[in-house]
Amino acid sequence: MILNPKAGSVKDLDAVKKQLGRLEASSFHLTKNEGAAKAFAREAVRDHCDEIIAAGGDGTLNEVINGIAKRVGDVRIGLIPLGTGNDFARCLNLPATLEENIDIVLSGETTAIDVVRTKSDRIRYFVNVSAGGFSGLANEKLTPELKRTWGPLAYLRSAAAALPQLRSYRTAVRLGTKETFSVDLYNVVIANGRFAAGGLPIAPNADPSDGLLDIILIPERPGSEIPLLAAKIVLGNHLDADAVVFRRAARVSIRSRPGMWFTVDGELIGNDPIVFEVMPRALQFVVGKR
C-alpha cells in the first residue's frame, strides 16, 4: 500500500488509514515527497510483491506506474482514488467512496490495460494522458484553487488566462509507419484514458485496453475561436469540430519548432522530439466486476 497523505480528498488521515487497514497490506508506506511513490513501487517489485495499491491521485498512480514499468508484467495494480481530479479512476468507472473502492481491491478482479511508453530526453510511462503546447500553458494556470472554485468550468478559466501566451508550433507528426504530415499546431494531446484536468473529457472515446492512442491535434486558429473550442471540449463534442484533427495509432512521434514541452498527468516530462508507443494490455489493473 502506497498512500499519499497530501492527496486532495484526504481530510482525516487517521480515519483513511484505519479504513485502508481492511486491505491488510503486507507493508504500508506514506509518501513524503515527489518521487517517493515511484521508489516504494520499485522496491515492492524488487521484493516480489504481487500487488501494489496506489492510494492517492493521478500523480501518485503515475509514479507507481513508473516504479514498476520495467517489470510491469510481474505485478497487478489497484487504485484507491483520493486525489482532486481522479481522472483515470473516472475512466475506469471506479466508484466515488473509499469503502466501495476498498471492496473492489478486495475482489481482486483485474482487467488488462495498455501502458504508454514515452521517449524524449528521458523515458517515462503513463496510463492516462499526455499533452504539449497550449494545454501545457493552460495547465500552469489550472491551480487547485481554480478547480475548487470553478469545478468543470475551471479549464475555460485557465484557457482564457493562457490566451495572451498563445503561440503556434510548426509540427511534424508521424503516425505509425503509414501517415506523416506537417501542420502549425497550438496543442497536442496523446490519450490512453478519456479524462484530464479534473474531469475534462479530452478524449471521450478512448479505450485504455484497445492498443491504440487517441491523438487530438489543435491546428492554428484565430485566437477568438479558442474559447469556443474550449467550451466544446468541456462538453466532450470537440472531435467533430473543424478546429480539431483526430487520429488513432499505436505509435506517434512529434517534432516541432520551437520545441513543445509535454506533461503527463500534470507533470512535466520533457521537450520534443518525443515518441509515444503503446505497450498493449501490459498491466493487470484491479477494477472489480465490469
MIDOSE-1310 file (N, C-alpha, C; in nm, 2 decimals, decimal comma, always signed):
residues 290
miln	+0,08/-0,12/+0,00/+0,00/+0,00/+0,00/+0,09/+0,12/+0,00; +0,06/+0,21/-0,10/+0,14/+0,34/-0,11/+0,03/+0,45/-0,10; +0,04/+0,53/+0,01/-0,06/+0,63/+0,04/+0,00/+0,77/+0,03; -0,06/+0,86/-0,04/-0,02/+1,00/-0,05/-0,10/+1,07/+0,06
pkag	-0,05/+1,11/+0,17/-0,13/+1,17/+0,28/-0,17/+1,31/+0,24; -0,11/+1,37/+0,13/-0,15/+1,51/+0,09/-0,25/+1,50/-0,03; -0,30/+1,39/-0,06/-0,39/+1,38/-0,17/-0,51/+1,47/-0,14; -0,57/+1,52/-0,25/-0,67/+1,63/-0,24/-0,79/+1,59/-0,15
svkd	-0,84/+1,47/-0,15/-0,96/+1,44/-0,08/-0,93/+1,38/+0,06; -0,80/+1,37/+0,10/-0,77/+1,32/+0,24/-0,79/+1,43/+0,34; -0,89/+1,42/+0,42/-0,92/+1,53/+0,52/-0,88/+1,48/+0,66; -0,90/+1,35/+0,68/-0,87/+1,29/+0,81/-0,78/+1,17/+0,79
ldav	-0,65/+1,19/+0,79/-0,55/+1,09/+0,76/-0,57/+0,96/+0,84; -0,59/+0,98/+0,97/-0,60/+0,86/+1,06/-0,73/+0,78/+1,03; -0,84/+0,85/+0,99/-0,96/+0,77/+0,95/-0,93/+0,70/+0,82; -0,86/+0,76/+0,73/-0,83/+0,69/+0,60/-0,75/+0,57/+0,62
kkql	-0,64/+0,59/+0,70/-0,55/+0,47/+0,73/-0,63/+0,36/+0,80; -0,72/+0,40/+0,89/-0,80/+0,29/+0,96/-0,88/+0,21/+0,86; -0,95/+0,28/+0,76/-1,03/+0,21/+0,66/-0,94/+0,13/+0,57; -0,83/+0,18/+0,53/-0,74/+0,10/+0,44/-0,68/-0,02/+0,51
grle	-0,69/-0,02/+0,65/-0,65/-0,14/+0,72/-0,72/-0,26/+0,68; -0,84/-0,25/+0,63/-0,92/-0,37/+0,58/-0,84/-0,45/+0,48; -0,75/-0,38/+0,40/-0,68/-0,45/+0,30/-0,57/-0,54/+0,35; -0,53/-0,52/+0,47/-0,43/-0,60/+0,54/-0,30/-0,61/+0,45
assf	-0,26/-0,49/+0,41/-0,14/-0,49/+0,32/-0,02/-0,54/+0,40; +0,07/-0,61/+0,33/+0,19/-0,66/+0,39/+0,29/-0,55/+0,43; +0,28/-0,44/+0,36/+0,36/-0,32/+0,40/+0,28/-0,19/+0,37; +0,30/-0,09/+0,44/+0,22/+0,03/+0,43/+0,32/+0,15/+0,43
hltk	+0,31/+0,23/+0,32/+0,41/+0,34/+0,30/+0,34/+0,47/+0,28; +0,38/+0,58/+0,35/+0,33/+0,71/+0,33/+0,43/+0,79/+0,25; +0,39/+0,85/+0,14/+0,48/+0,93/+0,06/+0,51/+1,07/+0,14; +0,63/+1,12/+0,13/+0,66/+1,24/+0,19/+0,71/+1,35/+0,09
nega	+0,75/+1,31/-0,03/+0,80/+1,40/-0,13/+0,78/+1,34/-0,27; +0,80/+1,42/-0,37/+0,79/+1,38/-0,50/+0,89/+1,27/-0,53; +0,85/+1,17/-0,60/+0,93/+1,05/-0,63/+0,93/+0,94/-0,53; +0,87/+0,96/-0,41/+0,86/+0,86/-0,31/+0,78/+0,74/-0,35
akaf	+0,66/+0,77/-0,42/+0,57/+0,66/-0,46/+0,65/+0,57/-0,56; +0,72/+0,63/-0,65/+0,80/+0,56/-0,75/+0,90/+0,47/-0,69; +0,97/+0,52/-0,59/+1,07/+0,45/-0,52/+1,01/+0,33/-0,44; +0,90/+0,35/-0,37/+0,83/+0,24/-0,30/+0,79/+0,13/-0,39
area	+0,73/+0,17/-0,51/+0,68/+0,07/-0,61/+0,80/-0,01/-0,66; +0,91/+0,06/-0,69/+1,03/-0,01/-0,74/+1,08/-0,11/-0,64; +1,08/-0,07/-0,52/+1,12/-0,16/-0,41/+1,02/-0,28/-0,39; +0,90/-0,26/-0,41/+0,80/-0,36/-0,40/+0,82/-0,47/-0,50
vrdh	+0,84/-0,43/-0,63/+0,86/-0,54/-0,73/+0,99/-0,61/-0,71; +1,09/-0,54/-0,66/+1,22/-0,60/-0,64/+1,20/-0,70/-0,53; +1,11/-0,68/-0,43/+1,08/-0,78/-0,32/+0,98/-0,88/-0,36; +0,94/-0,89/-0,49/+0,85/-0,99/-0,54/+0,71/-0,97/-0,49
cdei	+0,67/-0,85/-0,46/+0,53/-0,82/-0,42/+0,44/-0,84/-0,55; +0,33/-0,90/-0,53/+0,24/-0,93/-0,65/+0,13/-0,83/-0,67; +0,11/-0,74/-0,57/+0,01/-0,64/-0,59/+0,04/-0,51/-0,52; +0,03/-0,40/-0,58/+0,05/-0,27/-0,52/-0,07/-0,19/-0,53
iaag	-0,11/-0,13/-0,42/-0,23/-0,04/-0,42/-0,18/+0,10/-0,41; -0,22/+0,18/-0,50/-0,19/+0,33/-0,50/-0,31/+0,40/-0,45; -0,29/+0,46/-0,33/-0,40/+0,54/-0,26/-0,36/+0,69/-0,28; -0,42/+0,76/-0,37/-0,39/+0,90/-0,40/-0,45/+0,94/-0,53
gdgt	-0,39/+1,04/-0,59/-0,45/+1,09/-0,71/-0,38/+1,04/-0,83; -0,40/+1,11/-0,95/-0,34/+1,07/-1,07/-0,19/+1,07/-1,07; -0,13/+1,17/-1,00/+0,01/+1,18/-0,99/+0,07/+1,07/-0,91; +0,01/+1,02/-0,80/+0,06/+0,91/-0,73/+0,05/+0,78/-0,81
lnev	-0,06/+0,76/-0,88/-0,07/+0,65/-0,97/+0,04/+0,65/-1,08; +0,07/+0,77/-1,14/+0,17/+0,78/-1,24/+0,31/+0,74/-1,19; +0,34/+0,79/-1,06/+0,47/+0,75/-1,00/+0,48/+0,60/-0,98; +0,37/+0,53/-0,94/+0,37/+0,39/-0,92/+0,39/+0,32/-1,05
ingi	+0,33/+0,36/-1,16/+0,34/+0,30/-1,29/+0,49/+0,31/-1,33; +0,55/+0,43/-1,31/+0,69/+0,44/-1,35/+0,79/+0,36/-1,26; +0,74/+0,33/-1,14/+0,82/+0,25/-1,05/+0,83/+0,10/-1,09; +0,72/+0,05/-1,15/+0,71/-0,09/-1,19/+0,73/-0,11/-1,34
akrv	+0,75/+0,00/-1,42/+0,75/-0,01/-1,56/+0,84/-0,12/-1,62; +0,95/-0,14/-1,57/+1,05/-0,23/-1,63/+1,01/-0,38/-1,59; +0,91/-0,39/-1,50/+0,86/-0,53/-1,46/+0,71/-0,53/-1,45; +0,65/-0,46/-1,55/+0,51/-0,43/-1,55/+0,43/-0,56/-1,55
gdvr	+0,48/-0,67/-1,60/+0,40/-0,79/-1,61/+0,41/-0,87/-1,48; +0,49/-0,83/-1,38/+0,51/-0,91/-1,26/+0,42/-0,87/-1,15; +0,34/-0,76/-1,16/+0,26/-0,71/-1,05/+0,13/-0,66/-1,10; +0,02/-0,67/-1,02/-0,10/-0,60/-1,06/-0,12/-0,48/-0,97
igli	-0,19/-0,38/-1,02/-0,21/-0,25/-0,96/-0,36/-0,23/-0,92; -0,38/-0,18/-0,80/-0,51/-0,14/-0,76/-0,50/+0,01/-0,73; -0,62/+0,07/-0,73/-0,62/+0,22/-0,71/-0,73/+0,26/-0,61; -0,69/+0,33/-0,51/-0,79/+0,40/-0,42/-0,78/+0,54/-0,45
plgt	-0,88/+0,60/-0,53/-0,87/+0,73/-0,58/-0,90/+0,84/-0,47; -0,80/+0,91/-0,43/-0,81/+1,00/-0,32/-0,76/+1,14/-0,37; -0,74/+1,16/-0,50/-0,70/+1,29/-0,55/-0,81/+1,39/-0,57; -0,77/+1,50/-0,63/-0,86/+1,61/-0,66/-0,94/+1,58/-0,79
gndf	-0,86/+1,53/-0,89/-0,92/+1,51/-1,02/-0,96/+1,36/-1,04; -0,88/+1,27/-1,00/-0,90/+1,12/-1,02/-0,95/+1,09/-1,16; -0,87/+1,14/-1,26/-0,92/+1,12/-1,40/-0,91/+0,98/-1,45; -0,81/+0,91/-1,41/-0,80/+0,77/-1,46/-0,91/+0,68/-1,39
arcl	-0,93/+0,71/-1,26/-1,04/+0,64/-1,19/-1,17/+0,66/-1,26; -1,19/+0,78/-1,30/-1,32/+0,82/-1,37/-1,33/+0,74/-1,50; -1,21/+0,72/-1,57/-1,21/+0,65/-1,70/-1,25/+0,50/-1,68; -1,20/+0,45/-1,56/-1,23/+0,31/-1,53/-1,37/+0,29/-1,46
nlpa	-1,44/+0,40/-1,45/-1,57/+0,39/-1,38/-1,56/+0,34/-1,24; -1,45/+0,38/-1,17/-1,44/+0,34/-1,03/-1,54/+0,42/-0,95; -1,59/+0,37/-0,84/-1,69/+0,45/-0,76/-1,63/+0,56/-0,68; -1,71/+0,64/-0,62/-1,67/+0,76/-0,55/-1,62/+0,74/-0,41
tlee	-1,68/+0,64/-0,34/-1,65/+0,63/-0,20/-1,53/+0,54/-0,17; -1,46/+0,57/-0,06/-1,35/+0,49/-0,02/-1,39/+0,35/+0,01; -1,50/+0,32/+0,08/-1,54/+0,19/+0,11/-1,56/+0,10/-0,01; -1,63/+0,16/-0,11/-1,66/+0,09/-0,24/-1,53/+0,05/-0,31
nidi	-1,43/+0,14/-0,31/-1,30/+0,11/-0,38/-1,22/+0,01/-0,30; -1,23/+0,01/-0,17/-1,17/-0,10/-0,09/-1,23/-0,23/-0,13; -1,36/-0,24/-0,14/-1,43/-0,36/-0,18/-1,38/-0,41/-0,32; -1,36/-0,32/-0,41/-1,31/-0,36/-0,54/-1,17/-0,42/-0,53
vlsg	-1,08/-0,35/-0,46/-0,95/-0,41/-0,44/-0,96/-0,55/-0,38; -1,04/-0,56/-0,28/-1,06/-0,69/-0,21/-1,11/-0,80/-0,31; -1,18/-0,76/-0,41/-1,24/-0,86/-0,51/-1,12/-0,92/-0,59; -1,02/-0,85/-0,61/-0,90/-0,90/-0,68/-0,93/-0,92/-0,83
etta	-1,04/-0,88/-0,88/-1,07/-0,90/-1,02/-1,00/-0,79/-1,11; -0,93/-0,84/-1,21/-0,85/-0,74/-1,29/-0,89/-0,74/-1,44; -0,85/-0,64/-1,50/-0,85/-0,63/-1,65/-0,72/-0,58/-1,70; -0,68/-0,62/-1,82/-0,56/-0,58/-1,88/-0,57/-0,45/-1,95
idvv	-0,48/-0,35/-1,91/-0,49/-0,22/-1,97/-0,35/-0,19/-2,04; -0,36/-0,10/-2,13/-0,24/-0,05/-2,20/-0,15/+0,04/-2,11; -0,02/+0,03/-2,13/+0,07/+0,13/-2,08/+0,14/+0,20/-2,19; +0,16/+0,33/-2,18/+0,22/+0,41/-2,28/+0,37/+0,44/-2,24
rtks	+0,46/+0,42/-2,33/+0,60/+0,45/-2,31/+0,63/+0,57/-2,39; +0,69/+0,67/-2,33/+0,73/+0,79/-2,40/+0,89/+0,80/-2,39; +0,94/+0,85/-2,50/+1,09/+0,87/-2,50/+1,12/+1,01/-2,56; +1,18/+1,09/-2,48/+1,22/+1,23/-2,53/+1,36/+1,24/-2,47
drir	+1,39/+1,34/-2,39/+1,52/+1,35/-2,33/+1,53/+1,25/-2,21; +1,42/+1,18/-2,18/+1,42/+1,07/-2,08/+1,30/+0,98/-2,12; +1,30/+0,86/-2,06/+1,19/+0,77/-2,08/+1,09/+0,78/-1,96; +0,96/+0,78/-2,00/+0,86/+0,79/-1,90/+0,74/+0,71/-1,94
yfvn	+0,66/+0,66/-1,85/+0,55/+0,58/-1,88/+0,42/+0,64/-1,82; +0,31/+0,61/-1,88/+0,18/+0,66/-1,82/+0,06/+0,57/-1,87; -0,05/+0,59/-1,80/-0,17/+0,52/-1,84/-0,28/+0,61/-1,88; -0,27/+0,74/-1,86/-0,38/+0,83/-1,88/-0,36/+0,92/-2,00
vsag	-0,31/+1,04/-1,98/-0,30/+1,15/-2,08/-0,17/+1,22/-2,08; -0,11/+1,25/-2,20/+0,00/+1,35/-2,21/-0,04/+1,46/-2,30; +0,01/+1,58/-2,28/-0,03/+1,70/-2,36/+0,09/+1,79/-2,37; +0,10/+1,85/-2,49/+0,20/+1,95/-2,52/+0,14/+2,07/-2,59
gfsg	+0,22/+2,19/-2,58/+0,17/+2,31/-2,64/+0,08/+2,39/-2,55; -0,03/+2,44/-2,61/-0,12/+2,53/-2,54/-0,17/+2,47/-2,41; -0,21/+2,34/-2,41/-0,26/+2,29/-2,29/-0,17/+2,29/-2,17; -0,03/+2,28/-2,21/+0,07/+2,30/-2,10/+0,06/+2,43/-2,04
lane	+0,04/+2,54/-2,12/+0,02/+2,67/-2,06/-0,11/+2,68/-1,98; -0,22/+2,62/-2,03/-0,34/+2,62/-1,95/-0,33/+2,54/-1,82; -0,25/+2,43/-1,82/-0,24/+2,35/-1,70/-0,16/+2,43/-1,60; -0,07/+2,52/-1,64/+0,00/+2,61/-1,54/-0,10/+2,70/-1,47
kltp	-0,20/+2,74/-1,55/-0,30/+2,83/-1,49/-0,40/+2,76/-1,41; -0,41/+2,63/-1,42/-0,52/+2,55/-1,36/-0,48/+2,51/-1,22; -0,49/+2,61/-1,13/-0,44/+2,59/-0,99/-0,55/+2,51/-0,92; -0,51/+2,45/-0,80/-0,61/+2,38/-0,72/-0,72/+2,47/-0,67
elkr	-0,69/+2,60/-0,65/-0,79/+2,69/-0,60/-0,89/+2,72/-0,72; -0,84/+2,73/-0,84/-0,93/+2,75/-0,95/-1,02/+2,63/-0,97; -0,97/+2,51/-0,96/-1,05/+2,39/-0,97/-1,16/+2,38/-0,86; -1,12/+2,42/-0,74/-1,22/+2,41/-0,63/-1,33/+2,52/-0,65
twgp	-1,29/+2,64/-0,70/-1,39/+2,74/-0,72/-1,48/+2,72/-0,84; -1,42/+2,68/-0,95/-1,49/+2,68/-1,08/-1,54/+2,54/-1,12; -1,49/+2,43/-1,05/-1,53/+2,30/-1,09/-1,50/+2,27/-1,24; -1,60/+2,21/-1,31/-1,57/+2,17/-1,45/-1,55/+2,29/-1,54
layl	-1,58/+2,41/-1,50/-1,55/+2,53/-1,58/-1,41/+2,59/-1,56; -1,34/+2,52/-1,47/-1,20/+2,57/-1,44/-1,11/+2,57/-1,57; -1,13/+2,47/-1,65/-1,05/+2,47/-1,77/-1,07/+2,59/-1,86; -1,20/+2,63/-1,87/-1,23/+2,75/-1,95/-1,16/+2,87/-1,89
rsaa	-1,16/+2,88/-1,76/-1,09/+3,00/-1,70/-0,94/+2,99/-1,72; -0,88/+2,87/-1,71/-0,74/+2,86/-1,72/-0,70/+2,88/-1,87; -0,78/+2,84/-1,96/-0,76/+2,86/-2,11/-0,76/+3,01/-2,14; -0,86/+3,08/-2,08/-0,87/+3,22/-2,10/-0,75/+3,29/-2,05
aalp	-0,70/+3,25/-1,93/-0,58/+3,31/-1,87/-0,46/+3,29/-1,95; -0,45/+3,18/-2,02/-0,33/+3,14/-2,10/-0,33/+3,21/-2,24; -0,45/+3,26/-2,28/-0,46/+3,31/-2,42/-0,35/+3,41/-2,46; -0,31/+3,51/-2,37/-0,21/+3,60/-2,41/-0,08/+3,54/-2,44
qlrs	-0,05/+3,41/-2,40/+0,07/+3,34/-2,43/+0,06/+3,24/-2,54; -0,06/+3,25/-2,61/-0,08/+3,16/-2,72/+0,02/+3,17/-2,83; +0,07/+3,05/-2,88/+0,16/+3,05/-2,99/+0,15/+2,92/-3,07; +0,19/+2,92/-3,19/+0,18/+2,80/-3,27/+0,32/+2,74/-3,28
yrta	+0,31/+2,61/-3,31/+0,44/+2,53/-3,33/+0,43/+2,46/-3,46; +0,53/+2,48/-3,54/+0,54/+2,41/-3,67/+0,58/+2,26/-3,64; +0,49/+2,17/-3,66/+0,50/+2,04/-3,61/+0,50/+1,93/-3,71; +0,59/+1,84/-3,71/+0,59/+1,72/-3,79/+0,54/+1,60/-3,71
vrlg	+0,43/+1,54/-3,75/+0,37/+1,43/-3,68/+0,38/+1,30/-3,77; +0,42/+1,20/-3,71/+0,43/+1,07/-3,77/+0,35/+0,97/-3,70; +0,25/+0,91/-3,76/+0,16/+0,81/-3,70/+0,19/+0,67/-3,75; +0,25/+0,59/-3,66/+0,29/+0,46/-3,70/+0,39/+0,47/-3,82
tket	+0,37/+0,39/-3,92/+0,45/+0,39/-4,04/+0,37/+0,44/-4,16; +0,25/+0,48/-4,14/+0,16/+0,50/-4,25/+0,13/+0,64/-4,29; +0,14/+0,73/-4,19/+0,10/+0,87/-4,22/+0,20/+0,97/-4,15; +0,24/+1,06/-4,23/+0,33/+1,17/-4,18/+0,28/+1,30/-4,24
fsvd	+0,27/+1,40/-4,16/+0,23/+1,53/-4,21/+0,28/+1,64/-4,12; +0,29/+1,77/-4,17/+0,33/+1,88/-4,10/+0,22/+1,98/-4,09; +0,21/+2,05/-3,97/+0,10/+2,14/-3,95/+0,14/+2,24/-3,84; +0,08/+2,36/-3,85/+0,11/+2,45/-3,74/+0,00/+2,43/-3,63
lynv	+0,05/+2,39/-3,51/-0,04/+2,34/-3,40/-0,03/+2,44/-3,28; -0,14/+2,45/-3,22/-0,14/+2,51/-3,08/-0,12/+2,40/-2,98; -0,17/+2,28/-3,00/-0,19/+2,18/-2,90/-0,18/+2,04/-2,95; -0,12/+1,95/-2,87/-0,12/+1,81/-2,90/-0,17/+1,73/-2,77
vian	-0,26/+1,64/-2,79/-0,30/+1,56/-2,67/-0,28/+1,41/-2,72; -0,21/+1,33/-2,64/-0,19/+1,19/-2,66/-0,26/+1,12/-2,55; -0,37/+1,05/-2,58/-0,46/+1,00/-2,47/-0,47/+0,85/-2,48; -0,45/+0,79/-2,36/-0,49/+0,65/-2,34/-0,62/+0,64/-2,26
grfa	-0,64/+0,73/-2,17/-0,76/+0,75/-2,09/-0,85/+0,86/-2,15; -0,96/+0,88/-2,10/-1,06/+0,97/-2,15/-1,05/+1,11/-2,09; -1,01/+1,12/-1,97/-1,03/+1,25/-1,90/-0,89/+1,31/-1,86; -0,89/+1,44/-1,84/-0,78/+1,52/-1,79/-0,83/+1,64/-1,72
aggl	-0,74/+1,70/-1,64/-0,77/+1,83/-1,58/-0,89/+1,82/-1,49; -0,91/+1,71/-1,42/-1,02/+1,70/-1,32/-1,15/+1,68/-1,39; -1,16/+1,59/-1,49/-1,29/+1,55/-1,54/-1,32/+1,60/-1,68; -1,22/+1,67/-1,74/-1,24/+1,72/-1,88/-1,23/+1,61/-1,98
piap	-1,34/+1,59/-2,06/-1,34/+1,47/-2,15/-1,26/+1,50/-2,28; -1,13/+1,50/-2,26/-1,05/+1,54/-2,37/-1,04/+1,44/-2,48; -1,06/+1,31/-2,45/-1,06/+1,20/-2,55/-1,18/+1,11/-2,51; -1,30/+1,16/-2,54/-1,42/+1,10/-2,49/-1,44/+0,95/-2,54
nadp	-1,38/+0,91/-2,64/-1,40/+0,77/-2,69/-1,28/+0,68/-2,67; -1,18/+0,73/-2,59/-1,06/+0,65/-2,57/-1,09/+0,52/-2,49; -1,02/+0,42/-2,52/-1,03/+0,29/-2,45/-0,89/+0,25/-2,41; -0,86/+0,24/-2,28/-0,73/+0,21/-2,23/-0,69/+0,07/-2,25
sdgl	-0,77/-0,01/-2,32/-0,74/-0,15/-2,34/-0,74/-0,19/-2,49; -0,74/-0,09/-2,58/-0,76/-0,12/-2,72/-0,63/-0,12/-2,80; -0,52/-0,10/-2,73/-0,39/-0,10/-2,80/-0,36/+0,02/-2,89; -0,45/+0,13/-2,88/-0,43/+0,25/-2,96/-0,43/+0,37/-2,88
ldii	-0,36/+0,47/-2,92/-0,37/+0,61/-2,87/-0,47/+0,69/-2,94; -0,54/+0,77/-2,87/-0,63/+0,87/-2,93/-0,55/+1,00/-2,93; -0,53/+1,06/-3,05/-0,44/+1,17/-3,08/-0,53/+1,29/-3,12; -0,53/+1,39/-3,04/-0,60/+1,51/-3,07/-0,51/+1,63/-3,10
lipe	-0,52/+1,69/-3,22/-0,43/+1,80/-3,26/-0,52/+1,92/-3,28; -0,47/+2,03/-3,22/-0,54/+2,16/-3,24/-0,46/+2,25/-3,33; -0,49/+2,26/-3,46/-0,42/+2,34/-3,55/-0,44/+2,49/-3,52; -0,35/+2,57/-3,57/-0,35/+2,72/-3,55/-0,48/+2,77/-3,60
rpgs	-0,55/+2,85/-3,52/-0,68/+2,91/-3,55/-0,67/+3,06/-3,50; -0,77/+3,14/-3,54/-0,78/+3,27/-3,48/-0,80/+3,26/-3,33; -0,73/+3,35/-3,26/-0,74/+3,34/-3,11/-0,89/+3,35/-3,06; -0,97/+3,42/-3,14/-1,11/+3,44/-3,09/-1,19/+3,31/-3,09
eipl	-1,14/+3,21/-3,17/-1,21/+3,08/-3,17/-1,17/+2,98/-3,06; -1,06/+3,01/-2,99/-1,02/+2,92/-2,88/-1,12/+2,91/-2,77; -1,18/+3,01/-2,72/-1,27/+2,99/-2,61/-1,39/+2,90/-2,65; -1,44/+2,92/-2,77/-1,55/+2,83/-2,82/-1,51/+2,69/-2,83
laak	-1,38/+2,66/-2,88/-1,33/+2,53/-2,88/-1,32/+2,47/-2,74; -1,27/+2,55/-2,65/-1,26/+2,51/-2,51/-1,39/+2,47/-2,45; -1,50/+2,54/-2,49/-1,63/+2,51/-2,44/-1,68/+2,37/-2,50; -1,64/+2,35/-2,63/-1,67/+2,22/-2,69/-1,60/+2,10/-2,62
ivlg	-1,48/+2,13/-2,58/-1,40/+2,03/-2,51/-1,47/+1,99/-2,37; -1,51/+2,10/-2,30/-1,58/+2,07/-2,17/-1,70/+1,98/-2,19; -1,77/+2,00/-2,31/-1,89/+1,92/-2,33/-1,85/+1,78/-2,40; -1,73/+1,76/-2,44/-1,69/+1,64/-2,50/-1,73/+1,62/-2,64
nhld	-1,77/+1,73/-2,71/-1,81/+1,71/-2,85/-1,72/+1,78/-2,95; -1,59/+1,79/-2,92/-1,49/+1,86/-3,00/-1,43/+1,78/-3,11; -1,45/+1,65/-3,11/-1,38/+1,56/-3,21/-1,43/+1,58/-3,35; -1,55/+1,63/-3,36/-1,61/+1,65/-3,49/-1,59/+1,80/-3,54
adav	-1,53/+1,88/-3,45/-1,51/+2,02/-3,49/-1,41/+2,04/-3,60; -1,43/+2,13/-3,68/-1,33/+2,16/-3,79/-1,20/+2,20/-3,73; -1,20/+2,25/-3,61/-1,07/+2,30/-3,55/-0,99/+2,19/-3,49; -1,03/+2,07/-3,51/-0,96/+1,95/-3,44/-0,92/+1,85/-3,55
vfrr	-0,80/+1,80/-3,54/-0,76/+1,68/-3,62/-0,75/+1,56/-3,52; -0,82/+1,46/-3,55/-0,83/+1,34/-3,46/-0,78/+1,22/-3,54; -0,69/+1,14/-3,47/-0,64/+1,02/-3,53/-0,62/+0,91/-3,42; -0,61/+0,79/-3,46/-0,57/+0,68/-3,37/-0,45/+0,61/-3,42
aarv	-0,36/+0,57/-3,34/-0,24/+0,50/-3,38/-0,18/+0,43/-3,26; -0,10/+0,33/-3,28/-0,03/+0,26/-3,17/+0,11/+0,33/-3,14; +0,15/+0,41/-3,23/+0,28/+0,48/-3,21/+0,27/+0,62/-3,28; +0,32/+0,72/-3,21/+0,32/+0,86/-3,27/+0,45/+0,92/-3,23
sirs	+0,51/+0,99/-3,33/+0,63/+1,07/-3,30/+0,61/+1,22/-3,34; +0,66/+1,31/-3,26/+0,63/+1,45/-3,27/+0,76/+1,53/-3,26; +0,78/+1,62/-3,36/+0,89/+1,71/-3,36/+0,84/+1,85/-3,40; +0,88/+1,95/-3,33/+0,82/+2,09/-3,36/+0,93/+2,19/-3,35
rpgm	+0,90/+2,31/-3,41/+0,98/+2,43/-3,39/+0,89/+2,54/-3,35; +0,91/+2,61/-3,24/+1,00/+2,57/-3,13/+0,96/+2,44/-3,07; +1,04/+2,39/-2,99/+1,01/+2,26/-2,92/+0,90/+2,27/-2,82; +0,81/+2,18/-2,83/+0,70/+2,17/-2,73/+0,75/+2,10/-2,60
wftv	+0,70/+2,15/-2,49/+0,72/+2,08/-2,36/+0,59/+2,00/-2,34; +0,61/+1,87/-2,29/+0,50/+1,79/-2,27/+0,48/+1,76/-2,12; +0,36/+1,74/-2,08/+0,32/+1,69/-1,95/+0,25/+1,56/-1,95; +0,27/+1,48/-1,84/+0,19/+1,36/-1,83/+0,13/+1,37/-1,69
dgel	-0,01/+1,36/-1,69/-0,08/+1,37/-1,57/-0,04/+1,49/-1,49; -0,02/+1,60/-1,56/+0,01/+1,73/-1,50/+0,16/+1,75/-1,46; +0,25/+1,65/-1,48/+0,39/+1,65/-1,45/+0,47/+1,67/-1,58; +0,56/+1,77/-1,58/+0,65/+1,79/-1,69/+0,74/+1,67/-1,72
ignd	+0,74/+1,62/-1,84/+0,83/+1,51/-1,88/+0,94/+1,54/-1,97; +0,93/+1,65/-2,04/+1,04/+1,68/-2,13/+1,00/+1,75/-2,26; +1,10/+1,78/-2,34/+1,08/+1,85/-2,47/+1,08/+1,76/-2,58; +1,02/+1,80/-2,70/+1,02/+1,71/-2,81/+1,16/+1,73/-2,88
pivf	+1,20/+1,64/-2,97/+1,12/+1,53/-3,03/+1,09/+1,43/-2,93; +0,97/+1,37/-2,94/+0,92/+1,28/-2,85/+0,84/+1,17/-2,92; +0,85/+1,05/-2,87/+0,79/+0,93/-2,93/+0,70/+0,87/-2,82; +0,57/+0,84/-2,86/+0,48/+0,77/-2,77/+0,45/+0,63/-2,84
evmp	+0,45/+0,53/-2,76/+0,43/+0,39/-2,81/+0,35/+0,31/-2,71; +0,25/+0,24/-2,75/+0,17/+0,16/-2,67/+0,23/+0,03/-2,64; +0,23/-0,01/-2,51/+0,26/-0,15/-2,46/+0,12/-0,21/-2,44; +0,07/-0,28/-2,54/-0,07/-0,33/-2,54/-0,10/-0,43/-2,42
ralq	-0,20/-0,39/-2,35/-0,26/-0,48/-2,24/-0,15/-0,53/-2,15; -0,05/-0,45/-2,12/+0,07/-0,49/-2,05/+0,05/-0,50/-1,90; -0,05/-0,43/-1,84/-0,07/-0,42/-1,70/-0,20/-0,48/-1,65; -0,20/-0,56/-1,55/-0,32/-0,61/-1,49/-0,37/-0,51/-1,38
fvvg	-0,49/-0,45/-1,40/-0,54/-0,34/-1,31/-0,66/-0,39/-1,24; -0,67/-0,38/-1,11/-0,78/-0,42/-1,03/-0,90/-0,33/-1,05; -1,01/-0,38/-1,11/-1,12/-0,30/-1,14/-1,25/-0,35/-1,08; -1,25/-0,47/-1,03/-1,38/-0,53/-0,98/-1,46/-0,58/-1,10
kr	-1,58/-0,62/-1,08/-1,67/-0,66/-1,18/-1,70/-0,55/-1,28; -1,69/-0,57/-1,41/-1,71/-0,47/-1,51/-1,86/-0,48/-1,55
